[in-house]
């Protein structure tokens, strides 16, 4: 590795700062559609992994069952999720996304896309090309490390 410790520290700091900015933007966008960040995290797990029991959501997010249950209660009131008993064992209840989530999800991604577009419109075309080249290279390097 030919980077100095200073460069590695700066890279780590940049990743951290970009992550914080993205989280702040996501939080603002979630709030814009009436969703809190913890609710968004639960929706993200359900979207990525499918229907889950409260205990599974709790483990995935490192939150207590009672905390997750309360968040799910509020999402149910908004008709974004529903609790459903499984056919195999009626004692087991899983949380499902509702069709209303689909509309919310589309609108959310539209808004995020508009913010990104607005941000990129402030950059010179050469800078945008540099950003894309750098991100593609970083993605490739990270994927190569995984293998």
C-alpha positions as CSV (number, residue, x, y, z in Angstrom):
1,X,0.0,0.0,0.0
2,X,1.5,3.3,-1.0
3,X,-0.8,5.8,0.8
4,X,0.5,7.5,3.8
5,X,-1.1,7.3,7.2
6,X,-2.3,10.9,6.8
7,X,-4.0,10.0,3.5
8,X,-5.7,7.0,5.0
9,X,-6.8,9.1,8.0
10,X,-8.2,11.7,5.6
11,X,-10.0,9.0,3.5
12,X,-11.6,7.6,6.7
13,X,-12.6,11.1,7.8
14,X,-14.2,11.8,4.3
15,X,-16.1,8.5,4.4
16,X,-17.4,9.4,7.8
17,X,-18.4,12.9,6.9
18,X,-20.1,11.8,3.6
19,X,-22.0,9.2,5.6
20,X,-23.2,11.8,8.1
21,X,-24.3,14.1,5.3
22,X,-26.2,11.3,3.6
23,X,-27.9,10.3,6.8
24,X,-29.0,13.9,7.5
25,X,-30.4,14.1,4.0
26,X,-32.2,10.8,4.3
27,X,-33.6,11.8,7.7
28,X,-34.9,15.1,6.1
29,X,-36.5,13.2,3.2
30,X,-38.0,10.6,5.5
31,X,-39.6,13.4,7.5
32,X,-40.8,14.9,4.3
33,X,-42.9,11.9,3.7
34,X,-44.0,11.4,7.4
35,X,-41.5,8.7,8.3
36,X,-39.0,8.8,11.1
37,X,-35.5,7.4,10.7
38,X,-36.2,4.3,12.9
39,X,-39.3,3.7,10.9
40,X,-37.3,4.0,7.7
41,X,-34.8,1.5,9.0
42,X,-37.6,-1.1,9.7
43,X,-39.0,-0.4,6.2
44,X,-35.6,-0.9,4.7
45,X,-35.2,-4.3,6.4
46,X,-38.7,-5.4,5.3
47,X,-38.0,-4.2,1.7
48,X,-34.6,-5.9,1.5
49,X,-35.5,-9.2,3.3
50,X,-39.2,-9.6,3.1
51,X,-41.7,-10.2,5.9
52,X,-40.1,-10.6,9.3
53,X,-41.1,-11.3,12.9
54,X,-40.7,-8.5,15.4
55,X,-37.9,-10.5,17.0
56,X,-36.0,-10.7,13.7
57,X,-36.4,-7.0,13.1
58,X,-35.2,-6.3,16.6
59,X,-32.0,-8.4,16.0
60,X,-31.4,-6.8,12.6
61,X,-31.6,-3.3,14.0
62,X,-30.1,-4.0,17.5
63,X,-33.3,-2.6,19.1
64,X,-35.5,-4.1,21.8
65,X,-38.6,-6.0,20.8
66,X,-40.8,-3.5,22.6
67,X,-39.1,-0.6,20.7
68,X,-39.6,-2.3,17.4
69,X,-43.2,-3.2,18.3
70,X,-44.0,0.4,19.0
71,X,-42.5,1.6,15.8
72,X,-44.4,-1.1,13.9
73,X,-47.6,0.1,15.7
74,X,-47.1,3.6,14.3
75,X,-46.4,2.2,10.8
76,X,-49.6,0.1,11.0
77,X,-51.6,3.3,11.8
78,X,-50.1,4.9,8.7
79,X,-51.2,1.7,6.7
80,X,-47.6,1.1,5.6
81,X,-47.1,-2.3,7.3
82,X,-49.5,-4.9,8.6
83,X,-49.1,-7.8,11.0
84,X,-50.1,-11.1,9.6
85,X,-50.4,-14.6,11.2
86,X,-48.6,-17.3,9.3
87,X,-50.5,-20.1,7.7
88,X,-48.1,-22.7,9.0
89,X,-48.4,-21.7,12.7
90,X,-51.1,-19.2,13.6
91,X,-49.2,-18.2,16.7
92,X,-46.4,-16.6,14.6
93,X,-47.0,-13.1,13.5
94,X,-44.9,-11.5,10.8
95,X,-44.8,-7.9,9.6
96,X,-45.5,-7.3,5.9
97,X,-45.3,-4.2,3.7
98,X,-48.6,-3.0,2.4
99,X,-49.3,-1.7,-1.2
100,X,-49.2,1.9,0.3
101,X,-45.5,1.3,1.0
102,X,-44.9,0.9,-2.8
103,X,-46.3,4.4,-3.5
104,X,-44.3,5.9,-0.6
105,X,-41.2,4.1,-1.8
106,X,-41.5,5.4,-5.4
107,X,-42.1,9.0,-4.1
108,X,-39.1,8.7,-1.8
109,X,-36.7,7.6,-4.5
110,X,-38.0,10.3,-6.8
111,X,-37.2,12.9,-4.2
112,X,-33.7,11.5,-3.5
113,X,-33.1,11.4,-7.2
114,X,-34.1,15.1,-7.5
115,X,-31.8,16.1,-4.7
116,X,-28.9,14.2,-6.3
117,X,-29.6,15.7,-9.6
118,X,-29.8,19.2,-8.1
119,X,-26.5,18.6,-6.4
120,X,-24.8,17.3,-9.5
121,X,-26.1,20.2,-11.5
122,X,-23.9,22.5,-9.5
123,X,-20.7,20.6,-10.5
124,X,-18.7,21.0,-13.7
125,X,-19.1,18.1,-16.2
126,X,-15.4,17.2,-15.7
127,X,-15.9,17.0,-11.9
128,X,-18.9,14.8,-12.4
129,X,-16.9,12.5,-14.6
130,X,-14.1,12.4,-12.0
131,X,-16.6,11.5,-9.2
132,X,-18.1,8.7,-11.3
133,X,-14.6,7.4,-12.2
134,X,-13.5,7.4,-8.6
135,X,-16.7,5.8,-7.3
136,X,-16.6,3.0,-10.0
137,X,-12.9,2.4,-9.1
138,X,-13.7,2.3,-5.4
139,X,-16.6,-0.1,-6.0
140,X,-14.4,-2.4,-8.1
141,X,-11.6,-2.4,-5.4
142,X,-14.1,-3.2,-2.7
143,X,-15.6,-6.0,-4.7
144,X,-12.2,-7.4,-5.5
145,X,-11.4,-7.5,-1.7
146,X,-14.5,-9.4,-1.1
147,X,-13.4,-12.3,-3.3
